[in-house]
Amino acid sequence: MVQKYCKQAKIQYRIYFKRALVDRFFLVRSAYPRQINASLRPIETTVMLPRILKAVWFFSLLVLFALFLYVYASLPEAMTLAGSAAEISREVFFYGSLVLVVLVNASVYLVARLNGPHSVFFLSWYYGCLAWLNVLLAIIFGLISLFNSQERFDMPRLPLIVYSVIAVLGAWVVGGLIYLLKQKLLLK
């Protein structure tokens, strides 16, 4: 009788431990200390979405800075911007672009402070929007590097790439605005 009870307790503990690991991994709340056989109840997706989009934004920022430093190293001392006659030094371009990138990406912290923890959707949307903006800036910096290099590249698909990223960024902005409008209309 005691062995049967101990065996049953071990099985119950294993089930509890496995479910607790699953809960911790997927951020699921349930009543396991009170009920071992409780069903899994997922938290709303608002817990993971900001974390995922924040990771995507941070990764895009790292890629942007890596490409930005590569472009700076490959630029000549005097450079032109896409066929214009005026020349600027690469230091002016570097520091001006650096200020632009830092201000745009630091706006995340300002938006997070102003909106507070209640606007999870807006913060998630903003992370995604900045991730796409970082991709667009990386492409622009790459194009500036190509225009100022001594080599000549045949770029027949280049407009398709640039316009695709701009279209996705525009769709992201319009989709977020439509979602916010829909939420406001449903609340009325």
C-alpha positions in Angstrom: 0.0 0.0 0.0 2.8 2.4 0.9 4.7 1.5 -2.2 1.7 2.1 -4.4 1.1 5.5 -2.8 4.8 6.5 -3.3 4.7 5.3 -6.9 1.5 7.3 -7.5 3.1 10.4 -5.8 6.2 10.1 -8.0 4.0 10.0 -11.1 2.0 13.0 -10.0 5.2 14.9 -9.2 6.6 14.1 -12.7 3.4 15.3 -14.4 3.5 18.5 -12.3 7.2 19.1 -13.1 6.7 18.5 -16.8 3.7 20.8 -17.0 5.5 23.5 -14.9 8.4 23.4 -17.5 5.9 23.7 -20.3 4.2 26.6 -18.5 7.4 28.4 -17.9 8.5 28.0 -21.6 5.3 29.1 -23.1 4.4 31.6 -20.3 1.2 29.8 -19.4 -0.7 30.3 -16.2 -2.5 27.5 -14.5 -3.5 26.2 -11.1 -1.0 23.4 -10.8 -0.2 23.8 -7.1 -3.9 23.4 -6.4 -4.9 21.0 -9.2 -2.5 18.7 -10.9 -4.8 17.7 -13.8 -5.7 21.3 -14.6 -5.9 22.2 -18.3 -3.4 24.5 -19.9 -4.7 28.0 -20.1 -2.6 30.2 -22.4 -2.1 33.8 -21.5 -3.1 36.3 -24.2 -0.6 36.7 -26.9 0.2 40.2 -25.6 2.8 38.7 -23.3 5.1 37.3 -26.1 4.4 39.6 -29.0 6.3 42.6 -27.6 9.2 40.4 -26.6 9.5 38.9 -30.1 9.2 42.2 -31.9 11.7 43.8 -29.5 14.2 41.0 -30.4 13.5 41.5 -34.1 14.0 45.3 -33.7 17.2 44.8 -31.7 18.6 42.3 -34.3 17.8 44.8 -37.1 19.6 47.5 -35.2 22.7 45.3 -34.8 22.6 44.5 -38.5 22.2 48.2 -39.3 25.2 49.2 -37.2 27.3 46.5 -38.7 26.5 47.5 -42.2 26.8 51.2 -41.3 30.4 50.6 -40.0 31.2 48.6 -43.2 29.9 51.4 -45.4 31.9 54.0 -43.5 35.1 52.0 -43.9 34.5 51.6 -47.7 33.6 55.2 -48.5 36.2 57.5 -50.1 37.3 60.7 -48.3 35.1 62.9 -50.5 31.8 61.3 -51.5 28.7 62.2 -53.4 25.1 61.3 -52.6 23.5 59.6 -55.6 24.7 61.6 -58.5 24.6 65.1 -57.0 27.4 67.4 -57.9 28.2 68.5 -54.3 30.8 66.5 -52.3 30.8 65.9 -48.6 33.3 64.3 -46.4 32.7 60.8 -45.1 33.0 62.0 -41.5 30.1 64.5 -42.0 28.0 61.7 -43.6 29.0 59.3 -40.8 28.1 61.5 -37.9 25.0 62.9 -39.5 23.7 59.4 -40.3 24.7 58.2 -36.8 22.7 61.0 -35.2 19.7 60.0 -37.4 19.9 56.3 -36.6 20.3 57.0 -32.8 17.4 59.5 -32.6 15.1 57.2 -34.6 15.9 54.1 -32.5 16.0 55.9 -29.2 12.5 57.0 -29.8 11.4 53.5 -28.7 12.3 54.4 -25.1 10.4 57.7 -25.3 7.4 56.0 -26.7 7.5 53.3 -24.0 7.7 55.9 -21.3 4.9 58.0 -22.7 2.4 55.2 -23.3 3.0 53.1 -20.3 2.4 49.4 -19.9 -1.2 49.5 -21.1 -0.5 50.0 -24.8 1.1 46.7 -25.5 -0.2 46.6 -29.1 1.1 50.1 -29.9 4.6 49.3 -28.5 4.7 46.0 -30.5 3.6 47.8 -33.6 6.3 50.5 -33.0 9.0 47.8 -32.6 8.0 46.2 -35.9 7.8 49.6 -37.6 11.3 50.5 -36.5 12.7 47.1 -37.5 11.4 47.7 -41.1 12.8 51.3 -40.9 16.2 49.9 -39.9 16.1 47.5 -42.9 15.3 50.4 -45.2 18.1 52.5 -43.7 20.5 49.6 -44.2 19.5 49.3 -47.8 20.0 53.1 -48.3 23.4 53.0 -46.7 24.4 50.0 -48.9 23.2 52.0 -52.0 25.3 55.0 -51.0 28.3 52.7 -50.7 27.6 51.3 -54.1 27.3 54.7 -55.7 30.6 55.8 -54.3 32.6 52.7 -55.0 35.0 52.5 -58.0 33.3 49.4 -59.3 30.3 49.4 -61.6 27.5 47.1 -60.6 24.6 46.0 -62.8 21.6 46.4 -60.6 18.4 45.5 -62.5 16.6 44.2 -59.4 17.6 47.0 -57.1 14.4 49.1 -57.6 12.3 46.0 -56.8 14.1 45.5 -53.5 13.9 49.1 -52.4 10.2 49.5 -53.4 9.3 46.2 -51.7 10.8 47.3 -48.4 9.0 50.7 -48.7 5.8 48.9 -49.5 6.1 46.5 -46.5 6.9 49.5 -44.3 3.9 51.4 -45.6 1.7 48.3 -45.2 2.9 47.9 -41.6 1.9 51.5 -40.9 -1.4 51.4 -42.6 -2.3 48.0 -41.1 -1.5 49.3 -37.6 -3.6 52.3 -38.1 -6.5 50.2 -39.5 -6.3 48.0 -36.4 -6.3 50.9 -34.1 -9.3 52.4 -35.9 -11.1 49.1 -35.7 -10.4 48.8 -32.0 -11.7 52.3 -31.4 -14.9 51.7 -33.4 -15.6 48.4 -31.6 -15.2 50.1 -28.2 -17.9 52.7 -29.0 
